[in-house]
Amino acid sequence: MGVTVLAPDLADRIAAADRALGEGRLAEARSILEDAARRDPQAPDFWQRLATVRKMGGAPLLAIEAIDRALALAPLDFVNLLMRAHLLDSASHPEAGEAYGRALAQPRPDPLPPMFQRIIAHGQAMWAAHQQSITTRLGEAVEASGADLTPAERTRAERFASNIARTTRPYHSEPTHFAWPGLREAEFHHRTGFPWLAELESLTPTIRAEMNAVANAPDAALVPYVKYADSEPLAQWRELNHNRDWTAIHLIERGVTVAANAAHCPETTGFLARMEQPQIAGCAANAMFSLLAPRTHIPPHVGVANFRLLCHLPLIVPDRCWFRVGADTRDFAEGQAWVFDDTIEHEAKNETDRLRVIFIFDIWHPDLSPAERAAIQAAVSAAAMPVGAL
């Protein structure tokens, strides 16, 4: 809260109220402040002080009225919002949980007195319980409606509820270069739209064996996953650019088969040949084994183009390897594949002391018609694909 300049008379009254309060004369302090309130001062810290005295005097609802006057003058003040939530909580008001959430969403003064730290910790617990209550209530309402939801629809309904409860928020596709309008946005696309995932998962032992073969071959080509020019202004990749902590063994890179690697992976490349991958000179298709070193974090980022989706097949995944797309965070599990939109903010981390390896390849976004695919191929081929981007 900023410093408020009080009128001399009001400042004198507040000083008198503070002296009375400090000497234990609560009724006198409240009387002084109530008299000043009738003069309608426009000072948020005055109303905050009056709210405190009213609460101490056993009038919590009048205290809330006073803090509301303070918030009318400074609606986003963290201390007053937290005080309002605390007052509602003290009065067992049903809006207390929501009020804590509103306060916790605001920037906090630094440092805060220890008393505030205790109230914040309590408020966080109250807000979490309130969010869970909302989520449960909305889920029960959907169930009671009798809506016959498919698995994919049920997933969206659950996300709708968590967005309302603000345990999640909407994320959108934000490609860095190529944004085809009107495509469906989903962090993880439901597997029912990709019946070939079951075949891919059944090939996990074979693909893992071929990955081991190429990784140990003397003619294998292993390169850093991120290969931007040093002059590129991409701060998010500063730590991983040209860094072998995140390494790729490409089978197909920007539409060109990497023969030295693909020769060791006939079953894997045979599967890829059956996939509907983009074929765009200098851009796609892409397929690779991604090797992430122990204790390595891939920072939040977005991909280049929304006309494609990516598929992950985990091959070697120690515990505590996770992947987040938007608001959906999942643990990798060997042999369990998923399809996701890499133009929605995503990140990953290997929190273990062992190597993590996944198989990655791109596919056309399923919403695109054959004519749209042809148009994209022509336009992107004519554009300048960013060097180092996949």
C-alpha positions in Angstrom: 0.0 0.0 0.0 1.3 3.5 -0.8 1.8 6.2 1.7 -1.5 8.2 2.4 -1.3 11.8 3.3 -3.9 12.5 5.9 -5.6 15.8 6.7 -4.1 17.3 9.9 -7.3 17.0 11.9 -7.7 13.3 10.8 -4.1 12.6 11.5 -4.5 14.0 15.0 -7.6 11.8 15.6 -5.8 8.7 14.4 -2.8 9.5 16.7 -5.2 9.9 19.6 -6.9 6.6 18.8 -3.5 4.8 18.6 -2.6 6.2 22.0 -5.9 5.0 23.5 -5.5 1.6 21.9 -1.9 1.3 23.1 -3.0 2.1 26.7 -5.8 -0.6 26.5 -8.7 1.9 26.1 -10.3 0.1 23.3 -13.8 1.7 23.6 -12.2 5.2 23.5 -10.1 4.3 20.5 -13.1 3.0 18.7 -15.2 6.1 19.6 -12.5 8.4 18.2 -12.3 6.4 14.9 -16.1 6.1 14.6 -16.4 9.8 15.0 -13.8 10.3 12.3 -15.6 7.9 10.0 -18.6 10.1 10.0 -16.4 12.7 8.4 -16.0 10.3 5.4 -12.2 10.2 5.1 -10.7 9.0 1.9 -7.7 7.2 3.4 -7.4 3.4 3.0 -5.2 3.0 6.1 -7.8 4.7 8.2 -10.4 2.2 7.3 -8.0 -0.6 7.9 -7.3 0.7 11.4 -11.0 1.1 12.1 -11.6 -2.5 10.9 -9.0 -3.8 13.3 -10.6 -1.9 16.3 -14.1 -3.0 15.4 -12.9 -6.7 15.2 -11.2 -6.3 18.6 -14.4 -4.8 19.9 -16.4 -7.9 18.9 -18.1 -6.5 15.8 -16.8 -8.6 12.9 -19.4 -7.6 10.4 -18.8 -3.9 11.0 -15.1 -4.7 10.7 -15.8 -6.2 7.2 -17.8 -3.1 6.3 -14.7 -1.0 7.2 -12.2 -3.1 5.3 -14.6 -3.0 2.3 -14.4 0.8 2.4 -10.6 0.5 2.4 -10.7 -1.8 -0.6 -13.1 0.5 -2.5 -10.1 3.0 -2.3 -7.4 0.4 -3.1 -9.1 -2.7 -4.6 -5.9 -4.8 -5.1 -4.2 -4.1 -1.8 -2.8 -7.4 -0.5 -2.9 -6.6 3.2 -6.5 -5.4 3.1 -7.7 -8.3 0.9 -6.0 -10.7 3.3 -7.5 -8.9 6.3 -11.0 -9.2 4.7 -10.6 -12.9 4.2 -9.4 -13.3 7.7 -12.4 -11.4 9.0 -14.8 -13.5 6.9 -13.1 -16.6 8.2 -13.4 -15.4 11.8 -17.1 -14.9 11.2 -17.4 -18.4 9.7 -18.6 -16.8 6.5 -19.0 -19.1 3.5 -17.1 -16.7 1.2 -13.9 -16.9 3.3 -12.2 -19.5 1.0 -12.9 -17.4 -2.1 -11.7 -14.3 -0.4 -8.4 -15.9 0.6 -8.0 -16.9 -3.1 -8.5 -13.3 -4.2 -5.9 -12.1 -1.7 -3.3 -14.8 -2.5 -3.5 -13.8 -6.2 -2.0 -10.4 -5.5 1.7 -9.4 -5.2 2.8 -9.4 -1.6 4.8 -6.7 0.3 8.3 -7.9 1.2 9.1 -8.5 3.9 5.9 -9.4 5.7 5.6 -9.7 9.6 5.6 -13.2 11.0 1.9 -12.8 11.9 1.1 -12.4 8.2 3.0 -15.6 7.3 0.8 -17.6 9.7 -2.3 -16.1 8.2 -1.1 -16.7 4.6 -0.3 -20.4 5.4 -3.8 -20.8 6.9 -5.3 -18.9 3.9 -3.6 -21.2 1.4 -5.1 -24.2 3.2 -8.5 -22.6 3.2 -8.2 -21.7 -0.5 -7.1 -25.2 -1.5 -10.1 -26.7 0.4 -12.4 -24.3 -1.2 -11.1 -25.2 -4.7 -11.5 -28.9 -3.9 -15.0 -28.2 -2.7 -15.9 -26.5 -6.0 -14.3 -29.2 -8.1 -16.2 -31.9 -6.2 -19.5 -30.0 -6.4 -19.2 -29.4 -10.1 -18.3 -33.1 -10.7 -21.3 -34.3 -8.8 -23.5 -31.9 -10.7 -22.3 -33.3 -14.1 -22.8 -36.9 -12.9 -26.3 -36.0 -11.6 -27.2 -34.5 -15.0 -27.0 -38.0 -16.6 -24.8 -36.6 -19.4 -23.5 -39.6 -21.4 -19.9 -38.4 -21.9 -17.3 -40.2 -23.9 -13.9 -40.6 -22.2 -12.5 -37.6 -24.1 -15.6 -35.5 -23.3 -15.3 -36.5 -19.6 -11.7 -35.3 -19.6 -12.8 -31.9 -21.0 -15.6 -31.7 -18.4 -13.1 -32.4 -15.6 -10.8 -29.7 -17.0 -13.8 -27.3 -17.2 -14.4 -27.8 -13.5 -10.8 -27.3 -12.5 -10.7 -24.1 -14.6 -13.7 -22.8 -12.7 -12.1 -23.8 -9.4 -8.9 -22.1 -10.6 -6.7 -25.2 -9.9 -5.9 -24.9 -13.6 -6.1 -22.2 -16.1 -6.6 -22.1 -19.9 -3.5 -22.5 -22.0 -3.5 -21.8 -25.7 -1.4 -22.7 -28.8 1.3 -20.1 -29.3 3.6 -21.3 -32.1 6.7 -19.3 -32.6 6.4 -19.2 -36.4 3.6 -21.1 -38.1 0.0 -20.7 -36.9 -2.7 -22.3 -39.0 -6.0 -20.8 -37.9 -8.9 -22.7 -36.4 -7.2 -25.9 -35.3 -8.4 -27.6 -32.1 -6.3 -26.9 -29.1 -5.6 -29.6 -26.6 -2.6 -30.1 -24.3 -2.7 -33.9 -24.6 -4.9 -35.2 -27.4 -7.1 -38.1 -26.3 -5.7 -41.4 -27.5 -9.0 -42.5 -29.0 -8.2 -40.3 -31.9 -5.0 -42.2 -32.6 -5.7 -45.9 -32.8 -2.1 -46.7 -33.9 -0.9 -45.8 -30.4 -1.5 -49.4 -29.3 0.7 -50.8 -32.1 3.4 -48.3 -31.2 3.3 -49.3 -27.6 3.5 -53.0 -28.5 6.8 -52.2 -30.3 8.4 -50.7 -27.3 10.9 -53.5 -26.7 11.9 -53.6 -30.3 12.3 -49.8 -30.6 14.2 -49.7 -27.3 16.6 -52.4 -28.6 17.1 -50.5 -31.9 17.8 -47.3 -29.9 20.4 -49.1 -27.9 22.0 -50.4 -31.1 22.2 -47.0 -32.8 23.3 -45.3 -29.6 26.3 -47.7 -29.3 27.1 -47.8 -33.0 30.5 -46.3 -34.0 28.9 -44.5 -37.0 25.9 -43.1 -35.0 25.2 -39.4 -35.3 24.4 -37.9 -31.8 23.8 -34.1 -31.7 22.6 -31.6 -29.2 18.8 -31.3 -29.3 18.9 -27.5 -29.3 21.1 -26.1 -32.1 20.4 -22.4 -32.4 23.0 -19.9 -33.6 24.7 -18.2 -30.6 23.4 -14.9 -31.9 19.7 -15.9 -31.7 17.9 -14.0 -28.9 16.5 -17.1 -27.2 17.2 -16.8 -23.5 15.1 -19.8 -22.6 17.7 -22.1 -24.4 20.8 -20.4 -23.0 21.7 -23.4 -20.7 20.8 -26.1 -23.2 21.8 -24.6 -26.5 24.5 -26.9 -28.0 24.5 -28.7 -24.7 24.8 -32.5 -24.8 22.8 -32.8 -21.6 19.9 -33.0 -24.1 20.9 -35.1 -27.0 19.1 -36.3 -30.1 19.7 -39.3 -32.3 17.8 -38.3 -35.4 16.2 -40.9 -37.7 14.5 -38.2 -39.8 15.5 -34.6 -39.5 13.6 -31.9 -41.4 12.4 -34.4 -43.9 15.8 -36.0 -44.6 16.5 -39.6 -43.4 19.7 -39.8 -41.4 21.0 -42.9 -43.0 23.7 -43.7 -40.5 21.2 -43.8 -37.7 18.2 -45.2 -39.6 20.2 -48.2 -40.8 20.2 -49.5 -37.2 16.4 -49.1 -36.7 14.5 -51.0 -39.5 11.4 -51.7 -37.4 11.2 -48.2 -36.1 11.6 -46.6 -39.5 9.1 -49.2 -40.9 6.5 -48.0 -38.3 7.2 -44.3 -39.2 6.6 -45.1 -42.9 3.0 -45.9 -42.0 2.4 -42.6 -40.1 0.9 -39.5 -41.6 3.9 -37.2 -41.0 4.2 -33.8 -42.6 6.6 -33.8 -45.6 7.9 -30.3 -45.9 11.4 -29.5 -47.2 13.6 -28.0 -44.5 10.9 -28.5 -41.9 9.4 -32.0 -41.5 9.1 -34.9 -41.0 11.1 -35.4 -37.8 11.7 -38.5 -35.7 14.4 -39.0 -33.1 15.5 -40.6 -29.8 15.7 -37.9 -27.2 18.3 -38.4 -24.4 18.0 -36.3 -21.3 20.9 -36.4 -18.8 20.4 -36.8 -15.1 19.3 -33.7 -13.2 18.5 -31.8 -16.3 15.5 -29.5 -16.8 14.0 -28.5 -20.1 12.5 -25.0 -19.4 9.0 -23.9 -20.4 8.8 -23.2 -24.1 6.6 -23.5 -27.2 7.1 -25.2 -30.5 7.4 -23.8 -34.0 4.2 -24.9 -35.8 0.6 -25.9 -34.8 -0.1 -27.8 -37.9 1.7 -30.8 -36.4 1.4 -32.7 -33.1 4.2 -34.7 -31.4 4.1 -38.2 -30.1 6.2 -39.4 -27.2 7.0 -43.1 -26.5 9.0 -43.4 -23.3 11.8 -46.1 -23.6 14.0 -45.6 -20.6 12.4 -43.7 -17.7 13.6 -43.8 -14.2 11.3 -42.6 -11.4 10.7 -38.9 -11.0 10.8 -37.9 -14.7 7.8 -35.7 -15.4 6.4 -33.8 -18.4 4.0 -30.8 -18.2 1.9 -29.4 -21.1 -0.2 -26.4 -20.1 -1.8 -27.3 -16.8 -1.5 -31.1 -17.2 1.6 -32.6 -15.6 2.3 -36.3 -16.1 4.9 -38.8 -15.1 6.6 -40.7 -18.0 6.0 -44.5 -17.9 7.9 -46.8 -20.1 5.8 -48.0 -23.1 2.9 -45.6 -22.5 2.7 -43.2 -25.4 0.9 -39.9 -25.8 0.2 -37.3 -28.4 0.5 -33.6 -27.4 0.6 -30.1 -28.9 4.1 -28.7 -28.5 2.8 -25.1 -29.3 1.2 -25.1 -25.9 3.7 -24.2 -23.2 5.5 -27.3 -22.0 8.5 -28.4 -19.9 10.2 -31.6 -18.7 12.6 -32.6 -16.0 14.7 -35.6 -15.2 15.1 -35.5 -11.4 17.1 -38.7 -11.2 20.7 -39.8 -11.5 19.9 -41.9 -14.6 19.5 -41.2 -18.3 15.9 -40.6 -19.6 15.2 -41.7 -23.2 12.1 -41.2 -25.3 11.2 -41.7 -28.9 9.7 -38.6 -30.5 8.1 -38.0 -33.9 5.7 -35.5 -35.5 2.3 -36.1 -37.2 -0.2 -33.9 -39.1 -2.8 -32.3 -36.9 -5.9 -34.4 -37.5 -8.1 -31.4 -38.1 -6.4 -30.6 -41.4 -8.0 -31.6 -44.7 -5.8 -32.9 -47.6 -6.2 -29.5 -49.3 -5.0 -27.7 -46.1 -2.0 -30.0 -45.8 -1.0 -29.2 -49.4 -1.4 -25.4 -48.7 0.8 -25.7 -45.6 3.4 -27.6 -47.4 3.6 -25.0 -50.1 3.6 -22.0 -47.8 6.1 -23.4 -45.3 8.4 -24.6 -48.0 8.5 -21.0 -49.3 9.1 -19.5 -45.9 12.3 -19.4 -43.9 12.3 -22.2 -41.4 14.2 -21.0 -38.3 17.6 -22.6 -38.0 17.9 -24.9 -34.9 14.1 -25.2 -34.5 12.2 -28.4 -34.6 
